[in-house]
Amino acid sequence: MLNNAELERLREFDTDKLASSIAASCRIPGNPERAVWAASYVLMRSLEDHRISIDTIDLYFETADENQQFELFIRQALGQCWDNIRELKYKFTADEFKAVLLFYNGLDVRSWGAPTPDGIAKLAARLMDAKPGAKILDIGTGLAGFIRECYGIEPDASYVGLEINAEFAIVAEMRADILGGDIKIQTGNAFDSISLNGGFSAVFANYPLGLKARNLGSVGEEYVRRLADRFPGYDKLSSMDWVFNRKAYDCVDGPGRAICIMANGSTWNTIDKRVRRSFLEQGIVEMIISLPSHIYESTAIGTCMIVLSHGHGEVMMVDASEACEKGRRMNVITDAHISQILEACDHETAISRRVSYEEIKANDFNLSPGLYLGPQEEEVENGVELGSLVSITRGAQVSASVLDELASPTRTDTQYLMLANIQNGIIDEDLPYLTEIDERLERYLLKDDDLILSKIGTPFKVAVAEIKEGQRILANGNLYILTVTDKRIDPFYLKAYLESEKGIAALKKITVGTTIPSLGVEQLKRLIIPLPPLEEQHKIKEIADEYRSCVAEYRLLQRKMSKVLDRMAHVYDSGKEG
């Protein structure tokens, strides 16, 4: 068995450099990852046990007593380069080969999957706080990075790693052999493995992101149906994140934690709201930790860590999105950042705060930490919820293929407004034309003085629609349509406020997501807008009239500029004619 001191000593090797040297010696075309792991394992064993011969690949298996899965993996990886492998035996030490096996995650493993980044594995292991005799489950173990880190902290616990990728599972088992101790690696998924029905002290789950129910197999689909019978919201989910979260939690007996990696969107999207509410009402959400972007090799999806355990009326919200060492291509969570995050998990700091159930409920069960952290909102004088002043509708969600079919090369009475058609707060005059639209889409047609607000991307775009007689404009699904329902507010005043410094800060406060910042309709409805008293309405009118005047002047300058550019483009032709 390796002890923690030996594990830390092996961690000091430059495994990327060692792996590159091994791969170059193997001279295997294409993806060399499996050859590196297989060669390191074979050569490490032959150096540590003189009875194992590597003169030929067959002689190795005669003397090494490998199981069938290991033999198949090694033959596939090294069968074409065995002679090259033999030459490597004394170029490196057994410890160097061992370090590669334990810590090398691959230079490019996107075709394999997404091994848990070392920083995430270390953070989860520290949060797990395993005790001697504990039984720890790792769902989606990958290369057993979490088990390695947790074992380094508590070698007297027992570990089960579950991995659906058979080759990952073999490398994980090789790592387990080196570590020693009570570590078992199983191949399968969390729903087909009947042994995963509880009985664990704690669970870590780094499951695939973006899966649908149909990806879970028949047993997984049946599990979702059973959840739907017990808890609200499971009959319709945007992804399977909350299904995996529930499965991980159900595998824990007693007071232990289930720690899962999930997509940021699942903490705030509307479709998962009922499930989030169910988790919160049961008091099983202990903390949410926003993780830095670009820490996974295989995906740019923003992620967070959710910690589930029993008996919580509050949730510790931790915004660790900046707790990393930023790289040119990937970001890395270092040991120093892990210490910072752990401190924030234990005590309220600049990046963490305990939030009550009542406050989360008031925010429509949004679990995005960024919503609850940062400067506290100042009280807005004469503040009114935006949803009480306007109706908010998302634009039509029409696929690109359907739009191509509807596109018209000639002028019609129907046009299509996209996010790109709003520049400098003004809607382009020359919008694409459509031949016709389905009656169901007519409710997404803009009305005069509707305010348009972009749903995604920052800074958010704002414009006021000016619809001419006989003109019809269909708004895109990446736009919100705000129709004034209260005559106390003018759309041009609202636009001016949303584009002001205070308005931008207010929108930023309710923005969720880091990779693709987004506004949720429920949060938008609850946005507090300053509404001056009636005696000051004439000032609003002056603002609106001044803005309309600016827009008209801008459009005139655009037309003049268009004419000048057209003349410049034809200077040569006109000169030849002269």
N, C-alpha and C positions, 0 to 999 in steps of 0.2 A: 504493500500500500504506500502511495505517495503521501507524505505529510505536507503541510502548507508551506513550510520553508523550502522544500524541494520543488514544489509547484512554482513558487515565486522565483526561484533560481532559474528554472527552465523558461519562465516568461521573459527573461532578459535577452534571450537569443533573438536575433533579427530573422524571424521565420519567413518573411516575404523574400528576403535575399537568399536564404537557404533553399526555399522552394523553387525560386527562379533557377538556381544552379542545378538542382535536381532535374527540373523540367528540361533544361538545356541539354543535360547529359542523356536524358531519356530519348530526346529527339522524336517526340510524338507529335504529329501534326494535329492542328485543331485545339480543342480544349484539353489542356494537360492536367487538370486538377486531380482526376481520379488516379492518374499515374503517379503523381507526387505523393498522395496519401498511401497508395498501395506499396510503392517502392520504399517509403519511409518505414512502413510497418514491417515489410519483409527484411530489410537490412537491419533494423533495430533488433528484431528477434534473432537474426543470425549472429549479431555481435554479442548479444547477451547470453546466448545458449550455443556453445561450441558444437553440440550434437546436431544442429540444424545446418544442412548443406544447401548452398545455392548454386552448385555446379550446373544443374539444369532445373528447369521449372518443375519437372516431374519429381526429381529427387527432393526438391524443397517440400513438396506436399507429402512425400513419403516420410520425411523426417520431422515435419513441423506439426502434424496432427491438427490441421485447420478444419473448421466445420464447412459444410457444403456451400453456404452463402459466401463465406470468406474466399473459398477456393474459386468460385465462379467470378467474384469481383476481381480478384488478383489476376486470374487468367485473362479476363477481358481487358484489364488495364495494362498488363505487362507482357502479354504473350508475344508481342511483336518486338519487344526491346529488351528481352531478358539478358542478353550478352552485355548490353550497355549498363544494365542495373548491376551486374556482377562487378564491373569496374569501379562502381561508386562505394563499395563496401568500406574501404579504408580511407576514403577521402573525407569522410565525416565521422563524428563519434556517435555512439548510441544515444547520448543525451541530445545531440543536435537533431537526429531523426525523431526522437521522442518529442522534442519541442515543436517540430513541424506538425506532428500528428495532433498534439494537444491544442495548438494556438493558431495554426494556419487556417484561415477561413476561405481561401481562394482569392485570386486576383480578379476574377470575373466569373461569378457564380450565378449570373442572372438566368442562364439556361437551366440551372439546377433548382433554384428556388431562392429563398431569402433567409440565410442563417441569422440567428439573433446577433446583432452587433454586440461586441464585448462590453461596451459601456452600459447597454440595457441589461445584459446578463448580470453584470456586477451589481447594478442598482437593484434589480429584482431580488438577487441573492441576499443583499444587505437588508432589504425590507422584509424578506421572508423570516429572518431571525430563527433559523432552524435550531432545534435542540436535540441532544443525543436521543436516539431511539425514534425520532420523528420519521414518518413515512411521507416522502415528497413525490408528487407527480408533476411531470413536465410534458404538457400537451403540445405537440408540434416541436419536439426537441431539436430538430435540425441536426447540427453537429454536436449536440449536447453541451453547448457553451454555458447555458445556465447551470446544468448539473455540475460541470467542472468548477464554476465559481462558488456554488453552494457547498460542494464537497470540500473546497478549500477552507471554508468557514466552519463546517461541521461534518467531518468525515465519519462520525458515528451514527449519522442518520442513514436511512435506506432510501434509494431513489429508483423511480420508474420513469423511463423516457419513452414517449409514444411518438412515432414519426411515420407519416404516410409514404414518404419518398424512400424506396428500398435502399438506394445507394447512400443517401444521407444516414439512414439507420445503421448501415454497415460501418461507416466512418465513426459514427457515434459509439458503436460497440467497441471499435478499436480504441477509442479514447477511454471508454469505461474499463477496458482490460488494463490499460496503463495506470489509471487512477487506483484500481483495486477497490476494495470495499464492497458494499452491498448495492450494486448498480445493475439494473436490468433494462435493456432496450427492447422494445416491442415494435413491430411493424404493423401499422393499421391506423384507423382514424378513431376519434373519440366516441363516435356513435355506434360503430360496429364492434368495438371492444367491450364485451359484456363484463369484463373484470373491472371496468371503470364506473362502478355504481356507488362510490363512496368509500369510506374507510381510510382516507388520506388525511394527514395532519395539515397539509398545505398544498396548493397547486399553483403552478405557473403555466400560462398559456400564451404562446406567440403563434396564433392561428393565421391562416391565409386571409388577407383582406379582400373585401368585395365579393365574397361568395353569395350565391343564392341558394334557396332551399333545395333546388333540383341538383345542386352540386354535392349534397350531403349523402346521397344514396337513400335507399328505401328506409333503412333504420333511422337515419338522420331526419327524414321527412316525418316519420312516425313520432320521433322525439318532439319535433316542432308542433305536431298536432296535439300531443299530450300537454305541452306547455300552453297552447291556446285554450285548452279546457280549464287550466288552472289559473292562468294569469291573463289580464287584458292586454291586447296589443300584439300578441304573437301571431295572430291570424294574418297580419299584413305588416311586413317589415321591409325597410329599404335594403338591408343587408343582413347577414347572419351574425354580426358582431354580438348582439345581445343574446343570441342563442348559445354561442360559445361561452359567453360570460356566465350564463345560467348553468351550463354544463360544468364549467370549472368550479363554480360555487357549490353545485350539488355533489361534487366529488369530495368536498371537505367535511369531515366530521369534527365537531367540537369548535373551539374558538379560533382555529387557524385562519389564515388568509388565502384568498384566491387572487392572484395578480395576473392581469391580462393586458395585452397590447391591442388597442382597437383604433379604428379610424376616427379622426377628429369629428368628421361630419355626423357620426352616430351619437355624439354628445349633444347636438343641438337641432338636428333636422326634425321637421314636423311629424313625419310618418312614424318615428320611433318614440314619440313623446309619451304615449300611454305605457310603454314598457319601462321607460326611465322613471315614470311616476310610480309604477309598481315596485321597482327596486327601492326607491326612496321611501315609500310608505312602509316597506318591510324593514327599513333601517339597516340595509346591508351594504350601502355605499360608504366606504370609509374615506377614500380620497381619490381625487383625479389629478393626474400630473401631465400637463402639456409637455410634449417632448420636442426637441429641436427638429427642424426640417432637414431633409437630405442626410439622414443617418443610416438609411437602408440602401444597399447597393441596387436592389431590384425595383424600387418604387419611389415615386416622389410624393405619394399620398401622405398628408400630415397625420401624425399618430399621437396617441396619448396612452398613459398607463392608468388603468383603473384598479383600485385595491378594494376588494370585497371582504367583509367580515360581519360579525353579528353586532346588533345593538347600537346603532348610530343615529342620533337626531340631528347631527351636523355633518357636513362634508368638508374636509380640508381641501381647498383648491390651491394647486401649486402651478404656477406658470414658469416652467423650466425651458421655455422655447428658445431662450438665449444662452442656456447653460451648456455651452459646447465650445470646442476649439474649431473655428471655421476653416475649412480647407477649400482648395480651388474647385474640387468636384464633390467631395463628401465632407460632412461635419462629424466630429468625434466628441463623445462625452468622456472626459478625462476623469481621473480619480479625484482631482480637486473639485470638479463640477459635481461629482457624485456626493461628495461631502456637503457641498452647498445645498443640493437637493434634499439630502437626508435631514439637514438642519431645518429646512423649510417644511418638511413633512412633520417634524416634531413640534415646531413652534411657529407662530406667525412671524413672518419676516417681510422684507420688501417684495418677495415673490410668492407669498402664501397668505391665506386667510381662511379661518373657519367660517363657513356659511350655513345658516340655519335652513331647515326644511321650508319654513315660511318664506324666506327670501328666494329660495330656488323656485318654489311654487309661484311666487309673484312674477318670476321671470320665465313662466311657461315651461318649467322643468328643464331649462337649459343648463347643461353641465359643463359648458366651456369655461375653463378657469379665467380666461381673459376678460370675461364679462364682469367678474367680481373683483378684479384686481386693478391696480393703477389708481390714479387720483379719484377720490370720491366726487360724485356729482355735486355741483353747486346747485342750490335751489334756484329754479328758474322763475323769475318774477312774472306773475300772471300766466303761469304755465298751464297748458292744456294738452291732454294726450292727442297725438296726431290722428289716431283712429276715430276720435269724436268729431273731427273737422272734415275728414275726407274718407271716401271709400278707397280701398287699396285692392287692386286686381293685378295678378301677374299676366303678362302678355301671352299671346298664343304660342304654344310649343309645337311648332311645325318642323318636320324633318327637312333636311337639305334636299333630299330626293323629291319630296312633294313640292318644295319651292321651285325646284328646277322645272317641274311639270307645269306649274302655274305661271312661270315667268313669261312676260309679254315683251316682244321687241319693239312694240309701238305703244303710244300713250293710251292709257285707259283711265277710268275714274277711280281705280284702286291701286294703292301703293303700299310698300312694305318698309317698315322702320326697324332698323337694326342698331345695335350699340355703336357700330362704326359710323353711323349716319349722324351722330351727335358730336359736334366739334365746337369747343369754346362756349358750351352752354346753348348752342343754337342748332336746330334741326336743319339738315341739308334740304335745299329746295328740290334738288334732283334726286328723288328717291326711286328705287327700282319699281317697275310696274308689274301688276299681276293681271292675268286674264279674268279671273273670277275667284271667289272664295266660297267655301261651304257655309251654309246658314249658321252652323254651330259656331263658326269663328267670328260672326258679326258682333258678338258681345265684346270682342277685343279691339274693335274699331275705336279710334280716338275721337273724343269730342273736343270742340273748341275750348281752350283754356285748361285742358287736362295737363297736369304736371307729370312729366316723365322722369323716372329715377332708375338708374342702372342697378341691377341686382348684384352683379359681381364686379370685382376689380376695384382698385383704389388708385387715384381719387374717384369717388363715384360721380357719374355724370348726371346733370340735372338740366331739364329743358321744359319749356311750356309750349304745348301744341297750339298752333294757330291754323285752324282748318277752314279752308275756303269753301264756298258754296259748291256743292256737287263733288267735293273731294272726299275720298275715303282712304284712311291710313290704318293699316293693320300693324299693331305693335308686336315685336318679337318677345319670346319667352324669357330673355335675359333682361327685360325691362319691367318695372312696376308702373302701373297707371294709377295716378292719384287724382280722383275726381272730387272737387270741392262739394261738400254737402252742407256746409255751414257758411252763410253769407258774411260772417264776421271776418273771414280770412280771404285774402286775394292770392291767387296762385303765383303771381309774380313776387309778392312779398315772401311767400313760402320758399320760392326758388332762391331769392336773395338771402334768406336766413340759412338755408341748407348749404349754400356756397360760402357763407361767412366763416370766420375762424371758429366761432362757437358752434355753428352748425356742423362743420366738418368734424370737430371734436366729439359732438354728440353722436354722429353717425359712426365714427370710429369706435365709440364705446360699445355699440351694439353689434359691431362686426365680428363675425366668427370665421375661423379658418385662416391659415397662414399661407399655404401654397396658393389657394384661390380664395381671397377674402370675399365674404358674401354677407348679404343682409337677409335676415329672416322676416317674413311678413308679420308675425306676431310681435316680434321685438319692435318693428317699425311702427305698428299701431300704438304701442305704449311709449313711443318717443315723445318726450315733453317739449312742446313748442311754445315760445313766448307769444302770448296774444295780448297786445295792448288793449286798454279799455276803449269803449266806443268813442270817447271824445278825441282819441288820437288816430281814428281811422283815416282822417284826411292825410296824415303823414304816410300811411300805407299806400293810399291812392297816389300820392306824389312819387313814391318809390316805384310803384307799378308803371305809372306813366313815363317816368324817366327811363325805366328799363325797356319799355316798348320802343321809345325813341332811339335808344342805343341799338336795339335789334334792327330797326328799320335802316339806320345808318350803316350798320355792319353789312346788311344784305346789299345795299346800294354799292358799297365799296367792293363786295365780292363780285357783283356783276361787272363793275368797271375793270377789276383785276382780270376777270375772265376774258373780257374783250381785248385788253392789252396783251395778255398771253397769246391769244389767238392771232393778233397782228404780228407779234414777235415770231410766231411759228411760220408765218407766211411771208416774211420779209424777203427771203431769197427768191421765192417764186414771183413776187410782185416786181422785184428788180429785174429779173430776166424778161418779164413781159414788157417792161418799159424799154 
